Amino acid sequence: MRVEVLARDLGVSKGSFYWHFRDRGELLEEMLAHWEREELEWIDAEDDAGPASRWARILAKTAAPERIRSEVALREWARRDSRVAARVAAIERRKTALIARVLGDVGFAPSAADAWSEIVFMVCLGWLDRATRDRAFLAASRGLGEFLSDVILAASSGSSPLNS
C-alpha cells in the first residue's frame, strides 16, 4: 500500500505520516516488531496454574476472532518476503513448542507431544485460512478453540499411531 493511500484511509496527512515514520518500510518493520513482541509476551508468559490454564491461554490468543484476518495477512506477507517468513517461522516454532509442553504435561510422550503440536498448529492455520475466505464456513463452524480442543481430545484417546 502506498503512503498516500494509507494516510488518506487513516485520516491523516502525508506529512503527519512522515512525522512518525521515515518511510513505508519503517512502518512495516514497526508493525512486524509489534506483532512479534505481543506474540512473545503471551507465549513466554509464566503460568503456574497448570496445563489447563496454559491451554486456555493458547486457545484465547489463537482463536480470538479479531486476530483472524491479521494472522492470515501476516502469513501472506511472509510468502512474499523471506525476512518476514523467517520471523513468522520463529514465532510458529515457539507456539508449537508451547503446545508440545502442554501436551507433555497432560501425559503425552515427548515424540507424540511434538507430533500433535504440529498437527494442532496446521489445523489452526487451515481453519484461519478458510475462515477468511468462506463466510458460510465461519458462520456455521464451531469456533477454532473448540475445534482444536476436540483434536487434542481425540489425540489423547491413545488410538493414534502417533501416540505409540
Secondary structure by P-SEA (a helix, b strand, c coil): ccaaaaaaaacccaaaaaaccccaaaaaaaaaaaaaaaaaaaaaccccccaaaaaaaaaaaaacccaaaaaaaaaaaaaacaaaaaaaaaaaaaaaaaaaaaaaaacccaaaaaaaaaaaaaaaaaaaaaaaccaaaaaacccaaaaaaaaaaaaacccccccc
